[in-house]
């Protein structure tokens, strides 16, 4: 039995990056021998075992054969005669096909170290084409590793995979899993650039893919192109280290602009409502978690209203807060304001332009929260039908007082 560290742990160590998870491959062992040494079997499709002390995963060296479309259509073969090189040959990229033994010696049959130096994502073999998840993984790696590029031959292979319909066989949960991980990387726009280059984005998220080439008014969007704008918004959210729900909302907030008739360009009247429907469609298709879906829908619907917040009357702002359920879910309301600020700053030359609307609406929320609804209800307990209107009137009155007394030093958009 020989044990090797493989995959991302070796790659990241060679890059001088922190190693988070370690994967191990075992050559020359049988499942019975692993169990006899105290390992716990957990793999369903192929033999994977948990170490008795560390609970790290140890997989028996294996080969695989494609038997059906999609990423589950494989038959695996694990036996004592499977070599380390055969196991590495089934991996996706050369930079992930490097193994290290217990003495520290490296096995690198596909020049992964050379591709690390060249900052190149290159597939190990044509077997790459058998697993469409690998397209998503390459795209995610692009978001993580700045400066790395996809090898032309690998991009061409991914294009052929898309044309063959392999991407269409991906299950929604796996697509969302990979997209979510990519959204949380340092520069998520690079993930979508890779997906666009190979044609996968048009199959996975056609509602997003069609935004490139759609113009916006240059006065408000010097970058003009809607797709470019959305990527700038997303990367700004990443730079601020914001949460996954906020990053997804940044990605999907302007989808409705892709459905604006070309005759109406560069205006996009009513795009917010169209965006909401498209966000809901994507969320249902990819089975996106409720917290991510709900914030994305809210930002798509309200980002224009947040941008106009300094022009809104007190009653209109109370409507906004109530429509967003801000009193019951104030954190989500604040997340919406953060996403709207990303929308504002994700434009050419706007990254340092103040966005006082967020501070104003946050103050408005605090003011509305401070109204003692219980006291009003107690005072009108003999007239219960009047209670909702009285509470609302008190909230509008309190906000109106703040509106007319606010300091221009705090909220002046200039």
C-alpha positions as CSV (number, residue, x, y, z in Angstrom):
1,X,0.0,0.0,0.0
2,X,1.3,3.4,-1.0
3,X,-0.4,6.7,-0.1
4,X,-0.1,9.9,-2.0
5,X,-1.5,13.4,-1.6
6,X,-3.1,14.5,-4.8
7,X,-5.1,17.3,-6.4
8,X,-5.7,20.8,-5.0
9,X,-3.5,20.3,-1.9
10,X,-0.4,19.7,-4.0
11,X,-1.3,22.4,-6.5
12,X,-1.9,25.1,-3.8
13,X,1.3,24.2,-1.9
14,X,3.3,24.6,-5.1
15,X,1.7,28.0,-5.6
16,X,2.5,29.0,-2.1
17,X,-1.2,29.2,-1.1
18,X,-2.7,27.9,2.1
19,X,-3.8,24.3,1.9
20,X,-7.4,23.9,3.1
21,X,-8.3,20.3,2.2
22,X,-6.2,17.3,1.5
23,X,-7.2,14.4,-0.7
24,X,-5.3,11.1,-0.7
25,X,-5.1,8.3,-3.2
26,X,-4.1,4.8,-2.1
27,X,-2.3,2.5,-4.6
28,X,-2.0,-1.2,-4.2
29,X,-4.7,-1.8,-1.5
30,X,-8.1,-3.6,-1.5
31,X,-11.2,-2.4,0.3
32,X,-10.9,-5.2,2.8
33,X,-7.3,-4.1,3.6
34,X,-8.5,-0.6,4.2
35,X,-11.2,-1.7,6.6
36,X,-8.8,-4.0,8.4
37,X,-6.6,-0.9,9.2
38,X,-9.6,0.9,10.7
39,X,-10.7,3.0,7.7
40,X,-14.5,3.5,7.3
41,X,-15.9,3.0,3.8
42,X,-18.2,5.9,2.6
43,X,-18.0,5.8,-1.2
44,X,-21.1,4.7,-3.1
45,X,-19.8,4.7,-6.7
46,X,-16.2,3.9,-5.9
47,X,-14.2,3.0,-2.8
48,X,-13.5,6.0,-0.6
49,X,-12.6,5.6,3.1
50,X,-12.3,7.9,6.1
51,X,-9.1,7.8,8.1
52,X,-9.8,6.4,11.6
53,X,-8.2,9.5,13.4
54,X,-8.3,12.4,11.0
55,X,-11.4,11.5,9.1
56,X,-9.7,12.7,5.9
57,X,-10.8,11.0,2.7
58,X,-8.7,8.3,1.1
59,X,-9.7,7.0,-2.3
60,X,-8.4,3.8,-3.9
61,X,-6.6,4.4,-7.2
62,X,-9.1,3.9,-10.0
63,X,-9.8,4.2,-13.7
64,X,-13.2,5.1,-15.2
65,X,-15.2,4.5,-18.3
66,X,-17.9,6.7,-19.8
67,X,-21.2,4.9,-20.2
68,X,-23.9,7.6,-20.4
69,X,-24.3,11.4,-20.9
70,X,-23.8,13.7,-18.0
71,X,-21.5,13.6,-15.0
72,X,-22.9,10.5,-13.5
73,X,-22.6,8.2,-16.5
74,X,-19.4,6.5,-15.4
75,X,-18.2,3.0,-14.5
76,X,-15.3,3.0,-12.1
77,X,-12.6,0.3,-11.7
78,X,-10.5,0.2,-8.5
79,X,-8.0,-2.6,-8.0
80,X,-4.6,-3.3,-6.7
81,X,-3.2,-3.2,-10.3
82,X,-4.3,0.3,-11.0
83,X,-1.2,2.5,-11.0
84,X,-0.8,6.0,-9.7
85,X,-0.2,7.3,-13.3
86,X,-3.5,5.7,-14.4
87,X,-5.3,7.4,-11.6
88,X,-3.8,10.8,-12.4
89,X,-4.6,10.3,-16.1
90,X,-8.4,10.5,-15.3
91,X,-8.1,13.9,-13.6
92,X,-9.3,17.1,-15.2
93,X,-6.4,19.6,-15.5
94,X,-2.6,19.0,-15.5
95,X,-2.2,21.3,-12.5
96,X,-4.5,18.9,-10.6
97,X,-2.8,15.8,-11.7
98,X,0.3,16.0,-9.5
99,X,0.9,13.6,-6.7
100,X,3.2,13.8,-3.6
101,X,4.3,10.8,-1.7
102,X,4.9,10.7,2.1
103,X,8.6,11.7,1.6
104,X,7.6,14.8,-0.4
105,X,8.6,13.5,-3.8
106,X,6.4,14.6,-6.7
107,X,4.9,12.5,-9.5
108,X,4.0,14.8,-12.4
109,X,3.4,12.8,-15.6
110,X,1.6,15.6,-17.4
111,X,3.8,18.6,-16.7
112,X,1.4,20.2,-14.2
113,X,4.3,22.1,-12.6
114,X,5.1,23.6,-16.0
115,X,1.5,24.7,-16.5
116,X,1.5,26.3,-13.0
117,X,4.5,28.4,-14.1
118,X,2.8,29.2,-17.4
119,X,-0.4,29.9,-15.5
120,X,-2.3,27.6,-17.9
121,X,-5.4,25.5,-17.5
122,X,-4.8,22.6,-19.7
123,X,-6.7,19.3,-19.8
124,X,-4.9,16.1,-19.1
125,X,-6.5,14.0,-21.9
126,X,-9.5,13.8,-24.2
127,X,-11.3,12.0,-21.3
128,X,-11.9,15.6,-20.0
129,X,-14.8,15.7,-22.4
130,X,-16.6,12.9,-20.7
131,X,-17.5,15.0,-17.6
132,X,-19.3,18.3,-18.2
133,X,-18.8,19.4,-14.6
134,X,-15.2,20.0,-15.6
135,X,-16.3,23.0,-17.7
136,X,-17.8,24.6,-14.5
137,X,-14.6,23.7,-12.5
138,X,-12.3,25.3,-15.1
139,X,-14.5,28.4,-15.0
140,X,-14.4,28.4,-11.2
141,X,-10.7,28.0,-11.1
142,X,-10.4,31.1,-13.4
143,X,-12.3,33.1,-10.8
144,X,-9.9,31.9,-8.1
145,X,-6.5,32.1,-9.8
146,X,-5.8,35.5,-11.2
147,X,-3.7,35.6,-14.3
148,X,-4.4,32.0,-15.3
149,X,-5.8,31.4,-18.8
150,X,-7.5,28.5,-20.5
151,X,-5.3,26.7,-23.0
152,X,-6.7,27.2,-26.6
153,X,-7.0,23.4,-27.1
154,X,-8.9,23.1,-23.8
155,X,-11.3,25.9,-24.7
156,X,-11.8,24.2,-28.1
157,X,-12.6,20.9,-26.4
158,X,-15.1,22.6,-24.1
159,X,-16.7,24.2,-27.1
160,X,-17.1,20.7,-28.6
161,X,-18.6,19.5,-25.4
162,X,-21.2,22.2,-25.4
163,X,-22.1,21.6,-29.0
164,X,-22.5,17.9,-28.2
165,X,-25.1,18.7,-25.5
166,X,-23.0,17.5,-22.6
167,X,-23.7,20.7,-20.6
168,X,-27.5,20.1,-21.1
169,X,-27.2,16.9,-19.1
170,X,-26.0,18.6,-15.9
171,X,-28.4,18.4,-13.0
172,X,-29.5,21.8,-11.6
173,X,-28.2,21.2,-8.1
174,X,-24.6,20.6,-9.4
175,X,-24.8,23.7,-11.6
176,X,-25.8,25.8,-8.7
177,X,-23.2,24.3,-6.4
178,X,-20.4,25.2,-8.8
179,X,-21.7,28.6,-9.7
180,X,-22.1,29.4,-6.0
181,X,-18.6,28.4,-5.3
182,X,-17.3,30.5,-8.2
183,X,-19.3,33.5,-7.0
184,X,-17.4,33.4,-3.8
185,X,-14.0,33.6,-5.4
186,X,-11.9,36.7,-5.6
187,X,-12.8,37.7,-9.2
188,X,-16.1,35.9,-10.1
189,X,-16.4,37.8,-13.5
190,X,-13.6,35.5,-14.8
191,X,-15.8,32.5,-14.3
192,X,-18.5,33.9,-16.6
193,X,-15.9,35.0,-19.1
194,X,-14.7,31.3,-19.4
195,X,-18.3,30.1,-19.7
196,X,-19.1,32.6,-22.4
197,X,-15.9,31.8,-24.4
198,X,-16.9,28.1,-24.7
199,X,-20.6,28.8,-25.2
200,X,-21.7,27.1,-21.9
201,X,-23.2,30.3,-20.4
202,X,-25.8,30.5,-23.2
203,X,-26.9,27.0,-22.3
204,X,-26.8,27.4,-18.5
205,X,-27.9,31.0,-18.1
206,X,-29.2,32.3,-21.4
207,X,-31.0,35.1,-19.5
208,X,-27.5,36.4,-18.4
209,X,-25.6,35.6,-21.6
210,X,-27.8,37.8,-23.7
211,X,-26.9,41.0,-21.7
212,X,-23.6,41.4,-23.6
213,X,-24.0,43.8,-26.5
214,X,-27.1,45.5,-24.9
215,X,-26.4,49.2,-24.6
216,X,-27.4,51.5,-21.7
217,X,-27.4,55.3,-21.5
218,X,-23.8,56.6,-21.4
219,X,-24.8,59.3,-19.0
220,X,-25.5,56.8,-16.2
221,X,-23.4,53.9,-17.6
222,X,-20.1,55.1,-19.2
223,X,-19.3,51.4,-19.8
224,X,-22.5,51.2,-21.9
225,X,-22.6,47.4,-22.3
226,X,-25.0,45.8,-19.9
227,X,-23.0,42.6,-19.6
228,X,-19.9,44.5,-18.8
229,X,-21.8,46.5,-16.1
230,X,-23.1,43.4,-14.4
231,X,-19.6,41.9,-14.2
232,X,-18.3,45.1,-12.7
233,X,-21.1,45.1,-10.1
234,X,-20.3,41.5,-9.3
235,X,-16.6,42.1,-8.9
236,X,-17.2,45.1,-6.7
237,X,-19.3,42.9,-4.4
238,X,-16.5,40.4,-4.3
239,X,-14.0,43.2,-3.5
240,X,-16.1,44.1,-0.5
241,X,-16.2,40.5,0.6
242,X,-20.0,40.4,0.6
243,X,-22.1,37.3,1.1
244,X,-23.3,34.8,-1.5
245,X,-26.9,36.2,-1.6
246,X,-25.6,39.7,-2.2
247,X,-23.3,38.5,-5.0
248,X,-26.0,36.6,-6.7
249,X,-28.3,39.6,-6.5
250,X,-25.6,41.7,-8.0
251,X,-25.3,39.1,-10.9
252,X,-29.0,39.0,-11.7
253,X,-30.3,42.5,-10.9
254,X,-30.5,43.7,-14.5
255,X,-31.7,40.6,-16.4
256,X,-34.7,42.5,-17.7
257,X,-32.5,44.7,-19.9
258,X,-31.8,41.6,-22.1
259,X,-35.5,41.6,-23.0
260,X,-35.8,45.2,-24.0
261,X,-36.7,45.6,-27.7
262,X,-33.7,46.9,-29.6
263,X,-35.8,49.8,-30.9
264,X,-36.0,51.2,-27.4
265,X,-32.3,51.0,-26.7
266,X,-30.5,52.5,-24.8
267,X,-33.5,53.1,-22.5
268,X,-34.9,50.2,-20.5
269,X,-38.2,51.3,-19.0
270,X,-39.8,48.7,-16.8
271,X,-36.8,46.4,-16.8
272,X,-37.1,45.9,-13.1
273,X,-40.4,44.0,-13.4
274,X,-39.0,41.9,-16.2
275,X,-35.9,41.2,-14.2
276,X,-38.0,39.8,-11.3
277,X,-39.7,37.2,-13.6
278,X,-36.3,36.1,-15.0
279,X,-34.7,35.8,-11.5
280,X,-37.7,33.7,-10.4
281,X,-37.3,31.5,-13.5
282,X,-33.6,30.9,-12.9
283,X,-34.1,30.2,-9.2
284,X,-36.7,27.6,-9.9
285,X,-34.6,26.0,-12.7
286,X,-31.4,25.8,-10.7
287,X,-33.2,25.1,-7.3
288,X,-31.5,28.1,-5.8
289,X,-31.8,28.3,-2.0
290,X,-34.6,30.6,-0.7
291,X,-32.4,33.2,1.0
292,X,-30.5,33.8,-2.2
293,X,-33.6,33.8,-4.4
294,X,-35.5,36.2,-2.1
295,X,-32.8,38.8,-2.0
296,X,-32.1,38.5,-5.7
297,X,-35.8,39.1,-6.4
298,X,-35.9,42.1,-4.1
299,X,-32.9,43.7,-5.5
300,X,-34.1,43.2,-9.1
301,X,-37.4,44.8,-8.2
302,X,-36.2,47.7,-6.0
303,X,-32.7,48.7,-7.1
304,X,-34.1,51.6,-9.1
305,X,-36.2,52.8,-6.1
306,X,-33.1,52.7,-3.9
307,X,-31.3,54.8,-6.4
308,X,-34.1,57.3,-6.3
309,X,-34.4,57.3,-2.5
310,X,-33.4,60.9,-2.0
311,X,-36.3,62.0,-4.2
312,X,-39.0,59.8,-2.5
313,X,-41.7,61.1,-0.1
314,X,-41.9,59.7,3.4
315,X,-45.0,57.6,2.6
316,X,-43.3,56.1,-0.4
317,X,-40.3,55.1,1.6
318,X,-42.6,53.5,4.2
319,X,-44.2,51.6,1.4
320,X,-40.7,50.4,0.3
321,X,-39.8,49.2,3.7
322,X,-43.1,47.4,4.2
323,X,-43.0,45.9,0.7
324,X,-39.5,44.5,1.5
325,X,-40.6,43.2,4.9
326,X,-37.9,45.4,6.4
327,X,-39.3,45.6,9.9
328,X,-39.4,41.8,10.3
329,X,-36.2,41.1,8.3
330,X,-34.0,44.2,8.7
331,X,-30.8,42.4,7.8
332,X,-32.1,41.4,4.4
333,X,-33.2,45.0,3.8
334,X,-29.6,46.2,4.6
335,X,-28.3,43.5,2.3
336,X,-30.5,44.9,-0.5
337,X,-29.0,48.4,0.2
338,X,-25.5,46.9,-0.1
339,X,-26.4,45.2,-3.4
340,X,-27.8,48.5,-4.7
341,X,-24.6,50.3,-3.8
342,X,-22.7,47.7,-5.7
343,X,-24.9,48.4,-8.7
344,X,-24.1,52.1,-8.3
345,X,-20.3,51.6,-8.0
346,X,-20.1,48.9,-10.7
347,X,-19.8,51.5,-13.5
348,X,-16.8,53.0,-15.2
349,X,-15.6,55.9,-13.0
350,X,-18.2,55.4,-10.3
351,X,-16.3,53.2,-7.9
352,X,-15.5,56.2,-5.6
353,X,-18.7,58.2,-6.2
354,X,-20.7,58.6,-2.9
355,X,-24.0,56.6,-2.6
356,X,-25.8,58.5,0.2
357,X,-29.1,56.7,-0.7
358,X,-28.0,53.6,1.3
359,X,-27.3,55.6,4.5
360,X,-30.6,57.5,4.1
361,X,-32.7,54.4,3.8
362,X,-30.8,52.7,6.6
363,X,-31.7,55.8,8.8
364,X,-35.3,55.6,7.5
365,X,-35.5,52.0,8.6
366,X,-34.3,52.8,12.1
367,X,-36.8,55.6,12.3
368,X,-39.7,53.4,11.3
369,X,-38.5,50.7,13.7
370,X,-38.5,53.1,16.6
371,X,-42.3,53.8,16.3
372,X,-43.9,52.0,19.2
373,X,-46.6,50.0,17.4
374,X,-47.6,48.2,20.7
375,X,-48.3,51.5,22.4
376,X,-50.5,52.6,19.5
377,X,-52.4,49.3,19.5
378,X,-53.0,49.6,23.3
379,X,-54.3,53.1,22.9
380,X,-56.7,52.0,20.2
381,X,-57.7,48.6,21.6
382,X,-61.3,49.6,21.6
383,X,-61.1,50.5,17.9
384,X,-59.0,47.6,16.5
385,X,-59.9,48.4,12.9
386,X,-58.1,51.7,13.2
387,X,-54.8,50.2,14.5
388,X,-53.1,49.4,11.2
389,X,-53.7,52.9,9.7
390,X,-52.7,54.6,12.9
391,X,-49.4,52.7,13.0
392,X,-48.7,53.5,9.4
393,X,-49.5,57.2,10.0
394,X,-47.1,57.3,12.9
395,X,-44.4,55.7,10.8
396,X,-44.9,58.2,8.0
397,X,-45.0,61.1,10.4
398,X,-41.8,60.0,12.1
399,X,-40.1,59.6,8.8
400,X,-41.4,62.9,7.5
401,X,-39.8,64.6,10.5
402,X,-36.5,62.9,9.7
403,X,-36.8,63.8,6.0
404,X,-37.2,67.5,6.6
405,X,-34.6,67.6,9.3
406,X,-31.9,65.5,7.8
407,X,-28.4,67.0,7.6
408,X,-27.2,67.8,4.1
409,X,-23.7,67.0,5.2
410,X,-24.7,63.4,5.6
411,X,-27.1,62.9,2.8
412,X,-26.1,65.4,0.1
413,X,-25.4,63.3,-3.0
414,X,-22.8,65.7,-4.1
